[in-house]
Structure formats: C-alpha cells, structure tokens
Amino acid sequence: MKLLVTGVAGFIGSNFVYHMLEGDPALVLVGLDKLTYAGNYDNLSRLTPDQRDRFSFVRGDINDRALLAQLFGQHDFEGVVNFAAESHVDRAIHDAQVFLTTNVLGTHALLEAAARAWRSGAGWLAGRRYVQVSTDEVYGSLGQQGFFSERSPLAPRNPYAASKAGADHIVQAFHHTFGLPACITRCSNNYGPYQFPEKLIPLMIRNALRHEPLPVYGDGRQIRDWLYVRDHCRAIELVLRRGRPGEVYNIGGHNELENLELVRRLLQVLGQRTGDPAIGEGLIRHVADRPGHDRRYAIDAGKIQAELGWEPLTRFEGGLTQTIDWYLSNREWTERVISGEYLAFYEQNYAARG
C-alpha cells in the first residue's frame, strides 16, 4: 500500500506514521505537513533507517492545489488519511479564519485532488480509500447521561468544532454525490507522546515541573473521554483497510474523567515519578471558564467494535504513566517545540538534503 498522510508532523499524525511503518514492512508513506507552530518535523526524528527508506516528507499546505496535483500525479496513492487541521479551541475563539481555511477549504482541496486521481470511467479505481480524521466536538455538549453515537446530530459550539463539522459535511457530500470511497472517524480526547504543550496534559506536566500554576477552567467539572493515541492509530488503520465507504466511526477510550480529577491524578503520578515535594494540588488555580465550553463528551464506540473488532487496549492509569514518563525523558523536546527551534532541526536534518 502507498499512502498519503497529511498533518504527519502533528501529534496524532506523527504517532500514526510510526504505527503504520512499524506494523507494515511493505508500506510506502508520503507525509505532507505545513510545519506550523504545532507541526514539528522533530516528531519524526525517531524513524529507523528502514522506515525512512519507505517514508517521504513534503513540506506544504493542503490548500496548495498545484502541489496536491503534483503529488497525486507522481504517486499512485491507494489511500489518503487527513490529519491536517488547526485544533486548539482557544486559538479558534481568538481568530477563526485560519481554522476555516485549513479545516474546511483544505479538506475540500484534498478531496478534489483525490477525486481527480481516482476516477475511472463512471466509477472509481479499486481499493482506494479516503479517511477524514475528525473529533467528537462536532457533536456539541452532552448531558450527564448517554453517549454520542454516529447518529447523533452535529451541533458544534465553538469555531474549531464548527470548522471540523463543516469538513465532515464536505466529505459526506463527496461520497453521496460522487461516490468517493471515503470514511470519517470521530475520536475522543487523545493523549500520549508528541502532543504540543498547549493541550491539557502536556501543559500541566510542564507547568508542574516548573512549579508554575496549573490553570483549570471554571470549576474543573467538565468531563472528557480520554483515548491513548496509539489505540486511536490502530482504529484509524482498521477504518482505512476495512471500513465501509460512506460510514462514520466513533472512537472512544472508555475513560471518562472530570478535568479537575485528571489534573489531580496527573500530579500524583508526576510527584511520585520525580520525588519533588513541590509538585502537588497546591499548584492548581481555577481561572475564568472558556466561552462556549462544552460540559461533557462521551463516545459510544460500539459500531467500530462490532464491525471491525477494535477496542482500546490501554487503560488510563497505565497510559497516563507512560505519557508522563515520556515527557520526563523528553523535556528538551518540549522546550524546543515551544521555542520554535524545531524549524532549525528541520532545516538541518531534512531541507538541506532536499
């Protein structure tokens, strides 16, 4: 199989690259990434020599239609997995324009490129598949009971979620109108290695290690379902290989936690791992809640389990400890990506080689 994967230098995208190249020795993968502040070529620095032989990196924007046409013309892609997205809710509240440009228009450009390359007469080349990686945030806020299913209506409540919902609608339109063999996955909150430190878990780890306040929105009672990133990658691969075109698959971790309880557990493990007595709940600071902050997300992942045999393998306690250990062992990575020095890493380790 030859894949085009967009957003490969981001958190989930880079983990997916490792997962796919480790699991399939015949796979050839072309990775496309714009290398924005949260897309770090540094994330791909641990590929083995064999994996690098089967991986090509292209720095570029999914809105660059000429570049997409060139890539599809050079490579006979059997699959496309689209991770490319702006994803931080706070940034979307401040300025939604880049979210609409990347998440909506970029998805449309990628769909058109795939459609042009994969058409065969009145139908489509055999074995092709497009996977759009989306989020449970498109469903909006959930009450204290129940779960989001694939049949739940889309009701996004912030600009980021609205941009992802718009992209999902475009993907479904390309399938229902033109027959493009496309699937959508919608996941709960991911955690694990290589996550940019603006997100909750790596932010709290970094602040705690520096003995800085840990900002918790409002009362901290917002509930999220936490999914270890490698479990998510396994699910995406299954959808890519065996998912039914036109279908949506929810992917959840079965780990519902209030944000405040998550931070408390994180501090407990981090304190034990470091032996630092200054790391504790005294660092928690409640701050003004975020506008449009959804109260609860929870995923019903029964469909992907029944159809494709997927279920999460990583229990939250073990996954959180693994994640904390990774950030403790990679403190220089955190500071490098925050400072922007990863661009220098890219120039030295990739761009100079052409």
DRENDO-1510 file (C-alpha; in Angstrom, 1 decimal, always signed):
<recs>
REC; n; res; u; v; w
REC; 1; MET; +0.0; +0.0; +0.0 .
REC; 2; LYS; +1.1; +3.6; -0.7 .
REC; 3; LEU; -0.4; +6.2; +1.5 .
REC; 4; LEU; -0.6; +10.0; +1.5 .
REC; 5; VAL; -0.9; +11.2; +5.1 .
REC; 6; THR; -1.4; +14.9; +5.8 .
REC; 7; GLY; -0.5; +16.5; +9.1 .
REC; 8; VAL; +2.3; +14.0; +9.7 .
REC; 9; ALA; +4.3; +16.3; +11.9 .
REC; 10; GLY; +1.5; +16.9; +14.4 .
REC; 11; PHE; +0.7; +14.9; +17.5 .
REC; 12; ILE; -1.7; +12.2; +16.2 .
REC; 13; GLY; -0.3; +12.3; +12.6 .
REC; 14; SER; +3.3; +11.5; +13.8 .
REC; 15; ASN; +2.1; +8.7; +16.0 .
REC; 16; PHE; +0.2; +7.3; +13.1 .
REC; 17; VAL; +3.3; +7.3; +10.9 .
REC; 18; TYR; +5.2; +5.3; +13.5 .
REC; 19; HIS; +2.3; +2.9; +13.9 .
REC; 20; MET; +1.9; +2.2; +10.2 .
REC; 21; LEU; +5.6; +1.9; +9.3 .
REC; 22; GLU; +6.2; -0.3; +12.3 .
REC; 23; GLY; +3.3; -2.6; +11.5 .
REC; 24; ASP; +3.5; -3.0; +7.7 .
REC; 25; PRO; +7.0; -3.6; +6.3 .
REC; 26; ALA; +5.7; -3.2; +2.7 .
REC; 27; LEU; +4.0; +0.1; +3.3 .
REC; 28; VAL; +5.3; +3.2; +1.5 .
REC; 29; LEU; +4.1; +6.5; +3.0 .
REC; 30; VAL; +4.3; +10.1; +1.8 .
REC; 31; GLY; +3.8; +12.7; +4.5 .
REC; 32; LEU; +2.6; +16.2; +3.9 .
REC; 33; ASP; +2.8; +18.9; +6.5 .
REC; 34; LYS; +2.9; +22.7; +6.5 .
REC; 35; LEU; +5.0; +22.8; +9.7 .
REC; 36; THR; +3.0; +25.3; +11.6 .
REC; 37; TYR; +3.8; +26.0; +15.3 .
REC; 38; ALA; +2.3; +22.7; +16.3 .
REC; 39; GLY; +3.6; +20.6; +13.4 .
REC; 40; ASN; +7.2; +19.7; +14.2 .
REC; 41; TYR; +9.5; +17.7; +12.0 .
REC; 42; ASP; +11.3; +16.8; +15.2 .
REC; 43; ASN; +8.4; +14.5; +15.9 .
REC; 44; LEU; +9.6; +12.2; +13.1 .
REC; 45; SER; +13.2; +12.1; +14.1 .
REC; 46; ARG; +13.0; +8.6; +15.6 .
REC; 47; LEU; +12.2; +6.7; +12.4 .
REC; 48; THR; +14.6; +3.9; +11.8 .
REC; 49; PRO; +16.7; +3.7; +8.7 .
REC; 50; ASP; +14.4; +1.1; +7.2 .
REC; 51; GLN; +11.3; +3.3; +8.0 .
REC; 52; ARG; +13.0; +6.3; +6.4 .
REC; 53; ASP; +13.6; +4.4; +3.2 .
REC; 54; ARG; +9.8; +4.0; +3.0 .
REC; 55; PHE; +8.9; +7.5; +4.1 .
REC; 56; SER; +9.0; +10.7; +2.1 .
REC; 57; PHE; +8.3; +14.1; +3.7 .
REC; 58; VAL; +6.9; +17.0; +1.8 .
REC; 59; ARG; +6.6; +20.4; +3.4 .
REC; 60; GLY; +3.4; +22.1; +2.1 .
REC; 61; ASP; -0.1; +23.2; +2.6 .
REC; 62; ILE; -3.2; +21.1; +1.7 .
REC; 63; ASN; -4.7; +24.2; +0.2 .
REC; 64; ASP; -1.9; +24.2; -2.4 .
REC; 65; ARG; -3.8; +22.6; -5.2 .
REC; 66; ALA; -0.9; +22.6; -7.6 .
REC; 67; LEU; +1.2; +20.7; -5.0 .
REC; 68; LEU; -1.6; +18.2; -4.4 .
REC; 69; ALA; -2.0; +17.6; -8.2 .
REC; 70; GLN; +1.8; +17.0; -8.4 .
REC; 71; LEU; +1.8; +14.5; -5.6 .
REC; 72; PHE; -1.1; +12.5; -6.9 .
REC; 73; GLY; +0.5; +12.6; -10.4 .
REC; 74; GLN; +3.8; +11.3; -9.0 .
REC; 75; HIS; +2.4; +8.6; -6.7 .
REC; 76; ASP; -0.4; +6.0; -7.2 .
REC; 77; PHE; -1.9; +6.5; -3.7 .
REC; 78; GLU; -4.2; +3.8; -2.6 .
REC; 79; GLY; -5.2; +5.7; +0.5 .
REC; 80; VAL; -5.3; +9.2; +2.0 .
REC; 81; VAL; -5.6; +9.9; +5.7 .
REC; 82; ASN; -6.2; +13.6; +6.5 .
REC; 83; PHE; -5.0; +14.7; +9.9 .
REC; 84; ALA; -4.1; +18.2; +8.7 .
REC; 85; ALA; -6.0; +20.6; +11.0 .
REC; 86; GLU; -5.9; +23.5; +13.3 .
REC; 87; SER; -7.2; +22.1; +16.5 .
REC; 88; HIS; -6.8; +24.4; +19.5 .
REC; 89; VAL; -10.1; +25.7; +20.7 .
REC; 90; ASP; -8.7; +28.8; +22.5 .
REC; 91; ARG; -6.9; +29.9; +19.3 .
REC; 92; ALA; -10.1; +29.4; +17.3 .
REC; 93; ILE; -12.0; +31.6; +19.7 .
REC; 94; HIS; -9.4; +34.3; +19.2 .
REC; 95; ASP; -9.2; +34.0; +15.4 .
REC; 96; ALA; -11.3; +31.5; +13.5 .
REC; 97; GLN; -10.0; +32.4; +10.0 .
REC; 98; VAL; -7.1; +30.0; +9.8 .
REC; 99; PHE; -9.3; +27.2; +11.2 .
REC; 100; LEU; -11.8; +27.7; +8.3 .
REC; 101; THR; -9.0; +27.9; +5.8 .
REC; 102; THR; -7.2; +24.8; +6.8 .
REC; 103; ASN; -10.0; +22.6; +8.2 .
REC; 104; VAL; -12.7; +23.4; +5.6 .
REC; 105; LEU; -11.1; +24.7; +2.4 .
REC; 106; GLY; -8.1; +22.4; +2.9 .
REC; 107; THR; -10.3; +19.4; +3.2 .
REC; 108; HIS; -12.1; +20.4; +0.1 .
REC; 109; ALA; -8.9; +20.8; -1.9 .
REC; 110; LEU; -7.7; +17.4; -0.8 .
REC; 111; LEU; -11.0; +15.7; -1.7 .
REC; 112; GLU; -10.9; +17.2; -5.1 .
REC; 113; ALA; -7.3; +16.1; -5.7 .
REC; 114; ALA; -8.2; +12.5; -4.7 .
REC; 115; ALA; -11.4; +12.5; -6.8 .
REC; 116; ARG; -9.5; +13.6; -9.9 .
REC; 117; ALA; -6.8; +11.0; -9.4 .
REC; 118; TRP; -9.1; +8.1; -8.5 .
REC; 119; ARG; -11.8; +8.4; -11.1 .
REC; 120; SER; -12.1; +5.5; -13.6 .
REC; 121; GLY; -14.7; +6.0; -16.3 .
REC; 122; ALA; -18.0; +6.3; -14.5 .
REC; 123; GLY; -16.6; +4.8; -11.3 .
REC; 124; TRP; -13.5; +4.6; -9.1 .
REC; 125; LEU; -10.2; +2.8; -9.1 .
REC; 126; ALA; -10.4; -0.3; -7.0 .
REC; 127; GLY; -9.0; -0.4; -3.5 .
REC; 128; ARG; -8.9; +3.4; -2.9 .
REC; 129; ARG; -9.9; +4.9; +0.4 .
REC; 130; TYR; -10.0; +8.4; +1.9 .
REC; 131; VAL; -10.2; +8.7; +5.7 .
REC; 132; GLN; -11.1; +12.1; +7.3 .
REC; 133; VAL; -9.9; +12.3; +11.0 .
REC; 134; SER; -12.5; +14.3; +12.9 .
REC; 135; THR; -13.5; +14.8; +16.5 .
REC; 136; ASP; -16.3; +14.2; +19.0 .
REC; 137; GLU; -16.5; +18.0; +19.4 .
REC; 138; VAL; -18.6; +18.2; +16.3 .
REC; 139; TYR; -21.5; +16.7; +18.4 .
REC; 140; GLY; -21.5; +19.6; +20.8 .
REC; 141; SER; -22.2; +19.2; +24.5 .
REC; 142; LEU; -23.6; +16.1; +26.1 .
REC; 143; GLY; -25.8; +15.8; +29.2 .
REC; 144; GLN; -24.8; +13.9; +32.3 .
REC; 145; GLN; -26.2; +10.7; +30.8 .
REC; 146; GLY; -25.8; +9.0; +27.5 .
REC; 147; PHE; -23.2; +8.8; +24.8 .
REC; 148; PHE; -22.6; +10.3; +21.3 .
REC; 149; SER; -23.3; +7.8; +18.6 .
REC; 150; GLU; -22.7; +8.1; +14.8 .
REC; 151; ARG; -26.4; +9.0; +14.6 .
REC; 152; SER; -26.1; +12.0; +17.0 .
REC; 153; PRO; -26.8; +15.3; +15.3 .
REC; 154; LEU; -23.9; +17.7; +14.7 .
REC; 155; ALA; -24.2; +20.7; +17.0 .
REC; 156; PRO; -20.8; +22.3; +17.3 .
REC; 157; ARG; -20.5; +25.1; +19.9 .
REC; 158; ASN; -17.1; +26.7; +19.1 .
REC; 159; PRO; -15.4; +27.8; +15.9 .
REC; 160; TYR; -12.9; +24.9; +15.9 .
REC; 161; ALA; -15.7; +22.3; +16.2 .
REC; 162; ALA; -17.7; +24.1; +13.6 .
REC; 163; SER; -14.8; +24.0; +11.1 .
REC; 164; LYS; -14.4; +20.3; +11.7 .
REC; 165; ALA; -18.2; +19.7; +11.3 .
REC; 166; GLY; -18.0; +21.6; +8.0 .
REC; 167; ALA; -15.2; +19.4; +6.8 .
REC; 168; ASP; -17.2; +16.3; +7.7 .
REC; 169; HIS; -20.2; +17.5; +5.7 .
REC; 170; ILE; -18.0; +18.1; +2.7 .
REC; 171; VAL; -16.5; +14.6; +2.9 .
REC; 172; GLN; -20.0; +13.1; +3.2 .
REC; 173; ALA; -21.2; +15.2; +0.2 .
REC; 174; PHE; -18.3; +13.9; -1.9 .
REC; 175; HIS; -19.3; +10.3; -1.1 .
REC; 176; HIS; -23.1; +10.7; -1.5 .
REC; 177; THR; -22.9; +12.9; -4.6 .
REC; 178; PHE; -19.9; +11.5; -6.5 .
REC; 179; GLY; -19.4; +8.1; -4.8 .
REC; 180; LEU; -15.9; +8.9; -3.5 .
REC; 181; PRO; -14.9; +6.0; -1.2 .
REC; 182; ALA; -14.5; +8.0; +2.0 .
REC; 183; CYS; -14.9; +7.3; +5.7 .
REC; 184; ILE; -14.9; +9.6; +8.7 .
REC; 185; THR; -13.6; +8.9; +12.2 .
REC; 186; ARG; -14.6; +10.9; +15.2 .
REC; 187; CYS; -12.4; +10.4; +18.3 .
REC; 188; SER; -12.5; +11.5; +21.9 .
REC; 189; ASN; -9.6; +13.4; +23.6 .
REC; 190; ASN; -6.2; +11.9; +22.7 .
REC; 191; TYR; -3.2; +11.8; +25.0 .
REC; 192; GLY; +0.3; +10.5; +24.6 .
REC; 193; PRO; +3.8; +11.3; +23.2 .
REC; 194; TYR; +4.5; +14.3; +20.9 .
REC; 195; GLN; +1.4; +16.4; +21.9 .
REC; 196; PHE; +2.0; +20.1; +21.7 .
REC; 197; PRO; +2.3; +21.7; +25.2 .
REC; 198; GLU; -0.7; +23.9; +24.7 .
REC; 199; LYS; -3.0; +20.9; +25.3 .
REC; 200; LEU; -4.2; +20.0; +28.8 .
REC; 201; ILE; -1.9; +17.0; +29.8 .
REC; 202; PRO; +1.5; +18.2; +28.4 .
REC; 203; LEU; +0.7; +21.8; +29.6 .
REC; 204; MET; +0.0; +20.6; +33.2 .
REC; 205; ILE; +3.2; +18.4; +33.1 .
REC; 206; ARG; +5.4; +21.3; +32.0 .
REC; 207; ASN; +3.9; +23.8; +34.4 .
REC; 208; ALA; +4.2; +21.4; +37.4 .
REC; 209; LEU; +7.8; +20.6; +36.6 .
REC; 210; ARG; +8.5; +24.3; +36.6 .
REC; 211; HIS; +6.4; +24.8; +39.8 .
REC; 212; GLU; +4.1; +27.2; +37.9 .
REC; 213; PRO; +0.3; +27.5; +38.4 .
REC; 214; LEU; -1.9; +24.8; +36.7 .
REC; 215; PRO; -4.8; +26.7; +35.1 .
REC; 216; VAL; -8.1; +24.8; +35.3 .
REC; 217; TYR; -11.1; +26.4; +33.6 .
REC; 218; GLY; -14.1; +27.2; +35.8 .
REC; 219; ASP; -14.9; +24.6; +38.4 .
REC; 220; GLY; -13.0; +21.9; +36.5 .
REC; 221; ARG; -16.0; +19.6; +36.4 .
REC; 222; GLN; -16.0; +19.3; +32.6 .
REC; 223; ILE; -16.0; +15.7; +31.6 .
REC; 224; ARG; -13.9; +14.2; +28.8 .
REC; 225; ASP; -13.3; +10.7; +27.5 .
REC; 226; TRP; -9.6; +10.0; +27.2 .
REC; 227; LEU; -8.1; +7.9; +24.4 .
REC; 228; TYR; -4.4; +6.8; +24.2 .
REC; 229; VAL; -3.1; +7.9; +20.9 .
REC; 230; ARG; -1.7; +4.6; +19.7 .
REC; 231; ASP; -5.2; +3.0; +20.3 .
REC; 232; HIS; -6.6; +5.7; +18.1 .
REC; 233; CYS; -4.0; +4.9; +15.4 .
REC; 234; ARG; -5.0; +1.2; +15.4 .
REC; 235; ALA; -8.6; +2.2; +14.9 .
REC; 236; ILE; -7.8; +4.6; +12.0 .
REC; 237; GLU; -5.8; +1.8; +10.3 .
REC; 238; LEU; -8.8; -0.6; +10.6 .
REC; 239; VAL; -11.1; +2.0; +9.1 .
REC; 240; LEU; -8.6; +2.7; +6.3 .
REC; 241; ARG; -8.3; -1.0; +5.4 .
REC; 242; ARG; -11.8; -2.4; +6.2 .
REC; 243; GLY; -14.2; +0.5; +6.9 .
REC; 244; ARG; -17.3; +0.7; +4.8 .
REC; 245; PRO; -17.2; +3.7; +2.4 .
REC; 246; GLY; -19.6; +6.4; +3.4 .
REC; 247; GLU; -19.6; +5.4; +7.1 .
REC; 248; VAL; -18.7; +7.3; +10.2 .
REC; 249; TYR; -16.9; +5.5; +13.0 .
REC; 250; ASN; -16.7; +6.9; +16.6 .
REC; 251; ILE; -13.5; +6.0; +18.5 .
REC; 252; GLY; -13.6; +6.4; +22.3 .
REC; 253; GLY; -11.3; +5.4; +25.2 .
REC; 254; HIS; -14.0; +4.4; +27.8 .
REC; 255; ASN; -12.1; +6.7; +30.2 .
REC; 256; GLU; -14.5; +9.5; +31.4 .
REC; 257; LEU; -12.9; +11.9; +33.8 .
REC; 258; GLU; -13.6; +15.4; +35.1 .
REC; 259; ASN; -10.7; +17.7; +34.1 .
REC; 260; LEU; -10.0; +18.5; +37.8 .
REC; 261; GLU; -9.8; +14.8; +38.7 .
REC; 262; LEU; -7.5; +14.3; +35.7 .
REC; 263; VAL; -5.1; +17.0; +36.9 .
REC; 264; ARG; -5.1; +15.6; +40.4 .
REC; 265; ARG; -4.2; +12.1; +39.1 .
REC; 266; LEU; -1.5; +13.6; +36.9 .
REC; 267; LEU; +0.0; +15.5; +39.9 .
REC; 268; GLN; +0.0; +12.3; +42.0 .
REC; 269; VAL; +1.8; +10.3; +39.4 .
REC; 270; LEU; +4.2; +13.1; +38.5 .
REC; 271; GLY; +5.1; +13.7; +42.1 .
REC; 272; GLN; +5.8; +10.0; +42.6 .
REC; 273; ARG; +7.9; +9.8; +39.5 .
REC; 274; THR; +10.0; +12.9; +40.3 .
REC; 275; GLY; +10.1; +12.8; +44.1 .
REC; 276; ASP; +9.5; +16.5; +44.0 .
REC; 277; PRO; +7.5; +17.6; +47.1 .
REC; 278; ALA; +6.6; +20.9; +45.4 .
REC; 279; ILE; +4.5; +19.1; +42.8 .
REC; 280; GLY; +1.0; +18.9; +44.3 .
REC; 281; GLU; -2.5; +20.2; +44.3 .
REC; 282; GLY; -1.4; +23.5; +45.7 .
REC; 283; LEU; -0.3; +24.4; +42.1 .
REC; 284; ILE; -3.9; +24.2; +40.8 .
REC; 285; ARG; -5.5; +27.6; +40.0 .
REC; 286; HIS; -9.1; +27.9; +38.9 .
REC; 287; VAL; -9.4; +30.5; +36.1 .
REC; 288; ALA; -12.4; +32.1; +34.2 .
REC; 289; ASP; -14.2; +29.5; +32.1 .
REC; 290; ARG; -13.7; +29.4; +28.4 .
REC; 291; PRO; -16.6; +30.8; +26.2 .
REC; 292; GLY; -18.8; +28.1; +24.8 .
REC; 293; HIS; -17.0; +25.4; +26.9 .
REC; 294; ASP; -18.8; +22.1; +26.4 .
REC; 295; ARG; -19.6; +20.3; +29.7 .
REC; 296; ARG; -19.3; +16.7; +28.7 .
REC; 297; TYR; -18.2; +14.5; +25.8 .
REC; 298; ALA; -18.6; +10.7; +25.8 .
REC; 299; ILE; -18.3; +8.3; +22.9 .
REC; 300; ASP; -20.2; +5.2; +22.0 .
REC; 301; ALA; -17.6; +3.1; +20.1 .
REC; 302; GLY; -19.9; +0.1; +19.7 .
REC; 303; LYS; -20.0; +0.4; +15.9 .
REC; 304; ILE; -16.3; +0.1; +15.3 .
REC; 305; GLN; -16.0; -2.7; +17.8 .
REC; 306; ALA; -18.9; -4.7; +16.2 .
REC; 307; GLU; -17.8; -4.1; +12.6 .
REC; 308; LEU; -14.0; -4.0; +12.8 .
REC; 309; GLY; -13.2; -5.7; +16.1 .
REC; 310; TRP; -11.5; -2.6; +17.6 .
REC; 311; GLU; -11.4; -1.8; +21.3 .
REC; 312; PRO; -9.0; +0.3; +23.3 .
REC; 313; LEU; -6.1; -1.7; +24.8 .
REC; 314; THR; -4.6; +1.0; +27.1 .
REC; 315; ARG; -6.1; +1.5; +30.5 .
REC; 316; PHE; -5.9; +5.2; +31.5 .
REC; 317; GLU; -3.8; +4.6; +34.6 .
REC; 318; GLY; -1.1; +2.9; +32.6 .
REC; 319; GLY; -1.4; +5.2; +29.6 .
REC; 320; LEU; -1.1; +8.3; +31.8 .
REC; 321; THR; +2.1; +6.9; +33.5 .
REC; 322; GLN; +3.6; +6.1; +30.1 .
REC; 323; THR; +2.8; +9.6; +28.9 .
REC; 324; ILE; +4.3; +11.3; +31.9 .
REC; 325; ASP; +7.4; +9.1; +31.7 .
REC; 326; TRP; +7.8; +10.2; +28.0 .
REC; 327; TYR; +7.6; +13.9; +28.8 .
REC; 328; LEU; +10.0; +13.4; +31.7 .
REC; 329; SER; +12.5; +11.8; +29.3 .
REC; 330; ASN; +11.9; +14.4; +26.6 .
REC; 331; ARG; +12.0; +17.7; +28.4 .
REC; 332; GLU; +14.3; +19.2; +25.8 .
REC; 333; TRP; +11.7; +18.3; +23.1 .
REC; 334; THR; +9.0; +20.3; +25.0 .
REC; 335; GLU; +11.2; +23.4; +25.2 .
REC; 336; ARG; +12.4; +23.0; +21.6 .
REC; 337; VAL; +8.9; +23.0; +20.2 .
REC; 338; ILE; +7.7; +25.8; +22.4 .
REC; 339; SER; +10.7; +28.0; +21.3 .
REC; 340; GLY; +10.2; +27.2; +17.7 .
REC; 341; GLU; +13.7; +25.6; +17.4 .
REC; 342; TYR; +12.2; +22.6; +15.7 .
REC; 343; LEU; +12.3; +24.7; +12.5 .
REC; 344; ALA; +16.1; +24.8; +12.8 .
REC; 345; PHE; +16.0; +21.0; +13.3 .
REC; 346; TYR; +14.0; +20.6; +10.1 .
REC; 347; GLU; +16.4; +22.8; +8.1 .
REC; 348; GLN; +19.5; +20.9; +9.4 .
REC; 349; ASN; +18.1; +17.4; +9.1 .
REC; 350; TYR; +15.8; +17.4; +6.1 .
REC; 351; ALA; +15.7; +20.6; +4.0 .
REC; 352; ALA; +19.4; +20.6; +3.4 .
REC; 353; ARG; +19.2; +17.1; +1.9 .
REC; 354; GLY; +16.5; +18.2; -0.5 .
</recs>
